Amino acid sequence: MQSSSTIQKNIDEISRLEDEALQSRSAAERFGDFVARQAGRLWFIALHIVWFSSWALINAGMIPGLKPFDLFPYPFLTLVVSLEAIFLSLFILMSQNRASVQADHRAHLDLQINLLAEHESSKTLELVKALCEHHGLACSQDPEVAELIARTKPAEILRALKSSLPTDNNDEPPPMIIS
């Protein structure tokens, strides 16, 4: 098990990297992230319930002293809500794109660390095998150890996975179920 100081160093490094990613966002990206975060909160939903209810009540003539300005079927409300949906969708997509780029960076870092760990393990096995050979132990002839010592080739593994994993070669869309 790693010492707590090693764990804390790792936590500090991850925190530093995350802070660096957050600080490197442009003003537009920060605003887009803010809008996307707020749109997913309960207050945003409550605000829309109040807004739509008020709009309907006002334009149905149910609030004394307020003259209807957008009669049923509320074409102006439709326009406003459509524009809001367009811009909200764009902000959410912008935020998701940025998050996707950051996830790709993390995946590349993870792959690099995994490859380094694999290299370290292979080197350790090579040293242990050499010790076993030096002492004349039979385990030094284990074919599985020889295979594990060999350097991992990610491109070969990826090709093997691609050729082995099932695919949906059907170019037609799935049938629609009509009930």
C-alpha positions in Angstrom: 0.0 0.0 0.0 1.2 3.5 -0.8 2.1 5.8 2.0 -0.2 8.6 2.8 2.4 11.2 1.6 2.5 9.5 -1.8 -1.3 9.5 -1.9 -1.4 13.1 -0.9 1.2 14.0 -3.6 -1.0 12.2 -6.2 -4.1 14.1 -5.0 -2.3 17.4 -5.1 -1.0 16.7 -8.6 -4.5 15.7 -9.8 -6.0 18.8 -8.2 -3.3 21.0 -9.8 -4.1 19.5 -13.3 -7.9 20.0 -12.8 -7.4 23.6 -11.6 -5.1 24.2 -14.6 -7.8 22.9 -17.0 -10.5 25.1 -15.3 -8.3 28.2 -15.4 -7.4 27.7 -19.1 -11.0 28.0 -20.2 -11.9 31.0 -22.3 -14.6 33.5 -21.0 -17.1 32.0 -23.5 -16.3 28.5 -22.2 -16.8 29.6 -18.6 -20.1 31.2 -19.5 -21.2 28.1 -21.4 -20.3 25.9 -18.4 -22.2 28.2 -16.1 -25.3 28.2 -18.2 -25.2 24.4 -18.6 -24.8 24.0 -14.8 -27.7 26.3 -14.0 -30.0 24.7 -16.6 -29.8 21.4 -14.8 -30.9 22.8 -11.4 -34.3 22.8 -9.7 -34.5 26.5 -9.5 -34.3 26.7 -13.3 -37.2 24.3 -13.7 -39.2 26.2 -11.0 -38.6 29.5 -12.8 -40.0 28.0 -16.0 -43.0 26.7 -14.3 -43.7 30.1 -12.8 -43.0 31.8 -16.2 -45.2 29.6 -18.3 -48.0 29.6 -15.7 -47.9 33.4 -15.5 -47.8 33.8 -19.3 -50.9 31.5 -19.6 -52.8 33.3 -16.8 -52.0 36.8 -18.1 -52.9 35.9 -21.7 -56.1 34.1 -20.7 -57.2 37.4 -19.2 -57.3 35.8 -15.7 -55.2 38.5 -13.9 -57.1 41.7 -13.4 -55.3 44.8 -14.5 -53.0 43.0 -17.0 -54.0 43.1 -20.6 -53.3 39.9 -22.7 -50.6 40.5 -25.2 -50.1 37.0 -26.7 -53.4 35.3 -27.3 -53.7 31.5 -27.5 -51.9 29.6 -29.0 -49.2 32.0 -27.7 -47.1 32.5 -30.9 -44.7 35.0 -29.1 -44.2 32.5 -26.3 -43.4 29.8 -28.8 -40.8 32.1 -30.5 -39.2 33.0 -27.1 -39.1 29.4 -25.9 -37.7 28.2 -29.3 -34.9 30.7 -29.1 -34.2 29.8 -25.5 -34.0 26.1 -26.5 -31.7 26.8 -29.4 -29.3 28.9 -27.3 -29.5 26.5 -24.3 -28.7 23.6 -26.5 -25.7 25.4 -28.0 -24.4 26.2 -24.5 -24.8 22.6 -23.4 -23.1 21.3 -26.5 -20.2 23.8 -26.0 -19.8 22.6 -22.4 -20.0 18.9 -23.4 -17.4 19.5 -26.2 -15.0 21.0 -23.7 -15.6 18.2 -21.2 -15.0 15.7 -24.0 -11.7 17.3 -24.9 -10.7 17.2 -21.2 -11.8 13.5 -21.0 -9.7 12.7 -24.0 -6.7 14.4 -22.4 -7.3 12.3 -19.2 -7.6 9.1 -21.3 -4.3 9.8 -23.0 -2.6 10.5 -19.7 -4.2 7.3 -18.3 -2.9 5.3 -21.3 0.6 6.7 -20.9 0.7 5.9 -17.2 -0.7 2.4 -17.9 2.0 1.8 -20.6 4.7 3.0 -18.2 3.4 0.7 -15.4 3.3 -2.2 -18.0 6.9 -1.4 -18.9 7.9 -1.3 -15.2 6.2 -4.7 -14.6 7.9 -6.3 -17.7 11.3 -5.0 -16.5 10.7 -6.3 -13.0 9.7 -9.7 -14.4 12.8 -9.7 -16.6 15.0 -9.1 -13.5 13.2 -11.7 -11.5 13.6 -14.2 -14.4 17.3 -13.4 -14.5 17.6 -14.1 -10.7 15.7 -17.4 -11.1 18.1 -18.4 -14.0 21.1 -17.4 -11.9 19.9 -19.7 -9.1 18.9 -22.5 -11.5 15.2 -22.4 -10.7 12.8 -24.2 -13.1 10.4 -21.3 -13.0 12.8 -19.3 -15.1 11.8 -21.5 -18.1 8.1 -20.7 -17.8 6.8 -19.7 -21.3 4.1 -17.5 -19.7 6.8 -15.4 -18.0 8.7 -15.0 -21.4 5.4 -13.8 -23.0 4.8 -11.3 -20.1 8.3 -9.9 -20.4 7.7 -9.0 -24.1 6.9 -5.3 -24.6 3.2 -4.6 -25.1 2.4 -3.1 -28.5 -0.8 -1.1 -28.2 -1.4 -0.8 -31.9 -1.3 -4.6 -32.3 -3.7 -5.0 -29.4 -6.1 -2.4 -30.8 -6.1 -4.2 -34.2 -6.8 -7.5 -32.6 -9.6 -6.1 -30.5 -11.2 -4.4 -33.6 -11.1 -7.7 -35.5 -12.5 -9.7 -32.6 -15.2 -7.4 -31.3 -18.7 -7.9 -32.7 -20.0 -5.2 -35.0 -23.3 -4.2 -36.4 -22.7 -4.4 -40.2 -26.3 -3.6 -41.0 -26.4 -0.2 -42.7 -30.2 -0.1 -42.5 -31.8 1.6 -39.5 -33.5 -0.7 -37.0 -37.1 -1.4 -37.8 -39.6 0.9 -36.2 -42.1 -0.7 -33.9 -45.6 0.7 -34.5 -48.2 -0.2 -32.1 
